[in-house]
């Protein structure tokens, strides 16, 4: 069996007898190969120079095995490349220009010490495949017009690429990384971290990626993508984040995919600008989700997602819809949100939203809360099951143009709004009374032609207000009068005053007929119900002779009360007609 040195020497001899360590004209470039290079480094360079990958697995006749990250084959010292090898090949003449257009491609190597490429300017692509870096790799401020790739490589220490400029793609797929610093990096193509493991902190604060940022099916600890700019989409589907994911102030022209069974601890998207959609469908968020002041040009989708803590979305602006169909939520803050289309809690067969209690920072169990103060939506879409009794619902100044609260499971089939009693119970989930939610829902009902339901909702709102007033309050008694005399004036309930007037007409008519002694009987007529009716109309006499009637005794006192009652009833009727009760 060939020894380590003899195997490499045999490979060298079989390739070109005119190329030896220390001899002139490596690849015909008129310079000697450095004598301090090992046999492995000489071989690797000659492979690169010929336009071939320096594949140590092919050289040493080994296989990667089922696990690309197996470590046993890296015990072989023949894979070792020194710390200066890469810098010499990439930055020093004649090597940097002697490399062919295919670039520097190395497979299955092990870099046993720190590699320093800071401030380097590359003229060829760099690809390090299925290799190991035992020390640090520093690429700060490196510049290249082409691509850089590390697929399948393992970094035992840190990787630093601060302020690096890459003219092509940056490939970090299927690798294992410790701490990675990519602050202010600029990549003209895309960045891919798919199928990789990041055990340390990944920081891309202030980075610019002209293409897409793919972080799919990967494992991450803490990730900082604050103020990152991405030209296309951000994909994290199927990934796991064991610590905080900070995407605050991120800007992308495409969509952000955090879906397909991704698992997160804390997620920050505050202030992000997204040109497409944001999807967390079937994701799990174990900690805090902060998307305050986000701006999304399409939809925010959370089908089937699970949030173990309340979702924070204050002042969010979504041009499309926010959809929570079949999601499990612990709470939702949409204070001041603007939603162009629907705020959907399950409709058209998507499944209703489910709610669960959560444990706050103090260790106390809290029921789910939905805060919709000052929020605006094009439509409110839900299923009846989306609102269990344990939800605290805060609706003050929440407005929407229409309802799609349709109890139908057939897509494309329009259903009917629910009974008024259901909506009254839904509004009652708000522990802080405000009449505005009742008034607004009634107005929306009227646009559907549901005037009767609208009036029931308005009356329920005023009835609830009554329960909040103290008996010593004048407003309490005024409201009670409006309630029982004219039904708050909703619909044609001003006519209720006629029912109250009938007893007065009957009593007054009987007394007028039997008990009034002095009356100018110019025509021989007698008093009766017509006089009683005339006395109920304050400020006017339909029959002028009634004004000359002389009332005495208890009848006189009664008709004073009779006329006052007419004044009160008429006042309430006019107030109702003028809308002063609303």
Secondary structure, 3 states (H helix, E strand, C coil): CCCHHHHHHHHHHHHCCCCCCCCCCHHHCCCCCCCCCCHHHHHHHHHHHCCCCEEHHHHCCCCCCCCCCCCHHHHCHHHEECCCHHHHHHHCCCHHHHCCCCCEEEECCEECCCEECCCCEECCCEEEECCEECCCEECCCCEECCCEECCCCEECCCEECCCCEECCCEECCCCEECCEECCCCEECCCEECCCCEECCCEECCCCEECCCEECCCCEECCEECCCCEECCCEECCCCEECCCEECCCCEECCCEECCCCCEECCEECCCCEECCCEECCCCEECCCEECCCCEECCCEECCCCEECCCEECCCCEECCCEECCCCEECEEECCCCEEEEEEEECCCCCCCCEECCEECCCCCEECCEEECCCCEEEEEEECHHHCCCCCEEECCCCEEEEECCCCCCCCCCCCCCCCHHHHHHHHCCCCCCCCHHHHHHHHHHHHCCCHHHHHHHHHHHHHHHHHHCCCCCHHHHHHHHHHHHHHHHCCCHHHHHHHHHHHHHHHHHHHHHHHCCECCCCCCCCCCHHHHHHHHCCCCCCCHHHHHCECCHHHHHHHHHHHHHHHHHHHHHHHHHCCCCC
